[in-house]
């Protein structure tokens, strides 16, 4: 069984074959031409997902019970809708087009959206404070 799959920089547009590799724990899909991650639904044991530098407009995935780290840097994501994974601790959304964020149910230790062209901000889990600006609203979790 494969537990690590590195497919970065392969100019992939279709990853449907990945659904057969149900035991994958670490997956790197960075630097491709992906516009969807729906094929990952069967990877319920995934711990780490890296999908930077693609054409994604959403980071929504079915709930992944073991996912701890996810990076969607440099995509076209506009919302955090559908990011609901009970063990998710680190989420990177730098350089996207996020205008609304709601991360209810996530126990994030680190959320990074500091390089977001629409907003330079962060959510401080310890103080549980909401940060707002003209173009962007954090909803308290």
C-alpha positions, 0 to 999 in steps of 0.5 A: 500500500502506498502511504505517500504520493508526490505528484507535484509539478506534473501538469495534472488536470485529472486525478480520478485514479488517486481514488483507488489509493485509499491508504495514502496518508501524505499527498502533494498535488502542488504545481498542477492544473487542478480545478477540483479535489473531489476525487479525494473523497475516498482517501479517508486516512489522509493526514497531510494534503498539499494542493498549492499552485493549482486552479482551485476555486474551493477547498471543500472536501468531504469530512476527512477524520484524520486530516491534520495539515492542509495547504491550498496556497496560490489558488483562486479559493473565495471561501472556507466553506466545506473545510470541516475536518475534526483534527485539522490543526494547520491550514494555509490559504495564502494568496487566494481570493477569500472574502468569507471565512467560517471555520466552525468545528475546526481546532486549528492551531495555525491558520495562515491567510496573511498573503491573501490579496483581498485581506492581510489578517489572521485568526488568533485561536488563543484569544478567539478574536475576530479580525475584520476589514472592508473586504473580509470578515472572520466569523468567530468560532 
